[in-house]
Amino acid sequence: MSAPITPLVEPVVPVPPTAPAASAEVLRPHAEAAFAGELAALAAQDDRPRPERWRMSPWAVATYLLGGTLPDGTVITPKYVGPRRIVEVAVTTLATDRALLLLGVPGTAKTWVSEHLAAAVSGDSTLLVQGTAGTPEEAVRYGWNYARLLAHGPSREALVPSPVMRAMAQGMTARVEELTRMPADVQDALITILSEKTLPVPELGEETQAVRGFNLIATANDRDRGVNDLSSALRRRFNTVVLPLPESADAEVGIVARRVGQLGRSLDLPAAPGGIEEIRRVVTVFRELRGGVTADGRTKVKSPSGTLSTAEAISVVTQGLALAAHFGDGVLRPADIAAGLLGAVVRDPAADRVVWQEYLETVVRERDGWQDLYRACREVAA
């Protein structure tokens, strides 16, 4: 009988320590640091069953994502605004042996949801593999410290575990961003990990086996079809959850306002009076252009080549706030958002510029109360 296989990375049973506080010097703290207080309050009042090595129950994870008020009055801010069932299915998937694939157009908060799910489930959102055309297989499996490898040959000391390998050994949640941008052979390195829950290391004649609590969240852009499509074998290992664009203008305005407020505080930008009105204008422009019709349904408009996502709306408004704070009177005005709108809409200098000019003349110019935005956009375009 062969000797039992010992893991290459020793399992670490997570304990619920106090999450690291967000440093004032960090531009964008990890979710587990930025929302440490909410996570601690939820964990303290969570008396529901928890899967092995989870920091809190699936119900508490969903509450952390969707927001709510705890019995002691603690307010949990919503991290995702959308159908509750989508979040419930995503959280439930992580409690099974199926990996989770978050799919959607750019700007539907796939990365944001992935990060917060990992933070709530495992207390650590940093076990991350970033998918690109140049991502090597070592990023998913393991690599080597070549100085030690050359000096002493293959050994445990020379092995460099990937984030996925560490998550397997520690029973935590790994993340893979932009899965479909990775080469097909690198993607397929996940098949054995997700199906057999093991990662062989033939150089050492050993393997790392996943312990309970391990799972994986991947994100993919459905505009990337044809880049590196997932094989049917790999797709079967995932439960796919599609994140939609916000259903209503009010919901999207709320999302943009909340994120702009968070970003503004991290950048020490003052709150701009009247900002919600300009946010609503940006959201309206984006929704009409990407939908191909005005909000009242009366006028059809051409759509530009870009996605005009919620994330881009957040960027346009944040840039406008910075302009208002540093070069204006602190009040967010149409002139502050006009340049951002032009940059977001006109990606193709030839075709998109025509679309934008037509929209300005047929929609913005004729809309009551939008003449100031029309003048500002015309000035920037000129």
N, C-alpha and C positions, 0 to 999 in steps of 0.2 A: 504493500500500500504506500502510495506516495505521501510525502510529508505535506501537512496543510500549508496552503499558500498564505503568506503574510502580506499585508498591504504595503505598498511602497511609501505611501504617505500615511502616517499614523492617524487614525480617526481622532478627531477632537470633538468631544460632546459639547455643544454650545451651552453656555450658562447665561442667564439673563443679567449681564452686568449693565451698569449705567451706560447708555449710549454716549459716544463722544460729543461734547458740545461743539456747536458750530463756531469756529474762530471768526473773529471780526475781520481778520486779514484774508480770509478765503472768499474768493469772488462768488463761487457757487458750491456751497457745502453739499455733501452727499445727503440723500434723503434721510438716512438714519441719524444724521447729525442735525440737519435743519429742523426736523420734526421730532426730535428726541422726546420732548415733553409730551406730545400727543401719543407717541408709541408707548411711553412708560405708563401714562394714565390708562390707556386701553388695556395693556397687559395686566395692570394691577386690579382692574375691575372685571376682567374676563374670566368667568367661571365655567365656560363651555369647554367641551372636549377639544383637545389639541392633538393634531397628528404628531408623530414622533419627531422631536427636535424642532418643532415650530415654536416661535416665540409667543404666538397667540392663536386663537381658534380661527377657523375660516370665517365665521361671522364677524369677528373683530377685524380681520384683515379687510373684509369688504367694507366695514364701517369706516376704517382708516382711509380707504380709497374714495368712498362716496360722501363721507362727512356725516355728522350727527351730533347729538348732545348726550353725554353720558349721565348716569344717575346722580353723580356728584356735581353736575353742572358744567363739567369740562366740555368745551366746544371743540369738536374735531372738524377741521376745515376740509372741504371737498378737494381731493387731488384730481379727480376725473369727473367731468360732467357729461353724462350720457345714460343710456338705458342700464338700469340696475342689473338686469339679467345678464348682460355682457360681463360685468364684473363678477357676478356670482359663478358663471360658467368658467371664467378664467381661474378664479381662486379654487374652485372645486377640482379643476384639472390638475393643479399642482399638488392636490392631496391624493392623486391617483398615481399610477405608474406611467402615465402618458405625459410627454413633454408638451409645452404650450407654445404655439406659434401665433403671434399677434400680427395680423395682416391689415394693411390699409394704405390709402394714398398718403403722400407726404403731409406732415402736419396734423395727423390725427392722434397725436400723443402716444404713439407706440413705445418710444423710448422712455417717456415719462412714466407710463403705466408699468413698464417692465421694471424700472428702477424702484418704484414705490412698492411693487409686489415683493421684490427681493428683500427690500428693507424691512417690510412688515413680517414676512415669513421667517427670514434667517437673521435679520439684524445686520446684514452686510450686503450692500448692493454693488460691491467693487469687484466681484469675481466675474470679470467681463472680458469677452473676446470681441474685438471690433472687426467686422467683416469688410474686406476690401478685395479688389482684384489681386492684390499681392499678399493676402493673408496666407502664411505657410501652414502646413499640416501640424507643425510643432505647436502652433498657437492653440490648437484644439486638443492635442494629445500630450506631448511632452517634448522637451528639448534637452540639450546637454551643456554643461559647463565644459567647454572644450579644453581649457587649461588642465582641469582635473582628468578629463577623458584621455588626453594625450599622455599625461603623466602616469596614470594608474589604470587606464582601461575603463570599460563600463562598470559602474558601481552605483549604489544608491546615492552616495555623496556627489557624484557627477551629474545625476539626473536633475533636471529643472522641471517641476510639474507645471502644467498649464492651469489656468483658472478652473477649467472643467475638471481636471484631475483632482485638484484640491477640494472642489465642491463635492465630488464623489466620496472622497475619503472622510470628509467632515460632516456629511449629511446636510449640505446647504444648497442654496439655489444659485446656479450659474446662469449667466446671461450671454447670448450671442446676438450682436447687433448686425443688421443688414445681412442676413443669412444668404440671400440670393445673389449678393455681390461677390461671395466667396467662390473660388474655382470649384467645379463639381467634385473633384477628387478630395478636396478638403472638406466639403460638405459631407461626403459619404464616410468620412472618418467618424462621424457621429452615429452611424447606424448601429455598430456594435455596442457603443456606449448606451444608447437609448433602448436597444432591444435586449441585450444580455446584461446590461448594468455592470459591465466590466470593461477595463481598459488594459489589454495585454501589453507587456513590455518584453518582447522576445529577446532583446539583447541581454536581459538578466534572467530570462526564464521565469518571470514573475508577472504579477498583474495587480492592478488596483481594483477592488470591488466596491461598488457603491453601497454605502450604508443607508439605513432608513432616514428619510428626510431629504435625500438628494432629488433634485429635479432641475429642469432646464427651461428657460424662457428664451425664445428666439423672436426676433422681429424681422419683417420683410415688407418691402414696398411693392404693392401690386402694380405699380407703373413700371416695374423692372422685369416684367415677364419677357422671357427671351434672353435676358442677360446670362443667368446661370440657373435655369429652372431646376427646382428640386426633383430628384428622382422619385419615382413612385414608391420605392422602398423606404426612402427617408420621410416622405410626406406621410406615410402610414404611421410613423412613430410619433407624429404630432397630432394634437387636437387643435384645430385652427379656429381662432376667434377673430372676426373682422371688426375693426374699430371704424365706425362711420364718422362722417363729418357731422358737426352739430346740426340738430334737426331744425332749430329755429334761430332767427336773428337774435332774439333776446338771450338765448342760451349762449350763443357765440360771443355776444357783447359781454356777458358775465365772465366767460372764460378769459377773454382778452383783458378785461379790466382787472381781474384778480392777478393774472400773471404779470401784467405791466406793473401793478402795485408792488408785487414781490421783487421784480427786477429793479424797479426804481429805488426801493429801500436798500437793496444790496449795492447799488451804484451811488447812493447818497443823493438821488435826485428828488427835489421837492415835489410834493403832490401838486398837480396842476389844476387850478380851478377850471371848471367847465370841461374837463377832459372827457367825461362820459359822452358828451355830444359828438366830439371828434372821433372817439372810438366807434360810435354807432355809424358814423359816416364811412369810416374805413371798412367796417364789417359789411355794410350795405353794398359798397362798391365791389368788394371781393365776391360776395355772394351772387350779385347780379352778373358779373363778368364770368364767373366759373359756371353759373347755371344757364347762361345764354338768354336770360329774360329779366326784365325789371321786376321789382318786388310786387308791383300791382298786377303783373302778368300781362300788361297791355303792349309792351314794346320788346321785341326780340333784339338781342345784341350779340355781337360776335365775341367769342371767347379767345383770349390770348393763349400762347403756348405754355405759359407757366401754370402751376397748380393753384396759386393764390390760396394757400392754406391758412388755417387759424394761426399757426406758428409764424407765418410771414406777416400776418396782421399784427401780431404782438411785436414783431421786430419794427414794423413801420411806426407804431405808436411810441415805442420806447425811444426810437431815434428822434421822433418829434418832441418828446419830453426833454431829451438832452438839448435839442436846439432851443426850446423855450427857456430852459434853465440857464444856459450859458450864453445865448446870443439874443434872448428876448426878455420879456418882462415876467416870465414865469407862468404865463397863461398859455395853455395849449391852443393854438390857432390853426386855421387852414394852411397858412404859409409854412407851418412847421411839419405838416404831414404830406404836403404836396410832393416834395422831392422823393420821399419814401414810397409814395404811391406810384410815381413814375418808374422808379427803379424796380419795384416788385412786378409791375404789369409788363413793362417793355423789356423782355428778355431777348427777343429777336428784333434787332433794330429796324428791320424793314417791315415785316408783317405785323408785329405787335404795336408798333408806333401808329400804324393805320387804325388798328382796332381801338387803341386808346383815344386817338383824336376823334374818331366817330362817336365813341361813348361820351366824350366830353361835350360834343356839340348837340347830340340828340337826347341825352339824358341829364347830365349834370347841369348844363346851361338852362334847361327848361324846368328844372325842379325848384319849387318854391323854397326859399331860404338857403339855397346852395350857391348863390351867385358869388359869394366870397371864396368858396372852394374852387369854383370854376375859374375865377380870375387868378388865383394862386397857382392852379395847375397849368393854366395857359402861360403864365409868366415863367414857370420852371421849364416847360416844354420848349419855349422859345429860346 
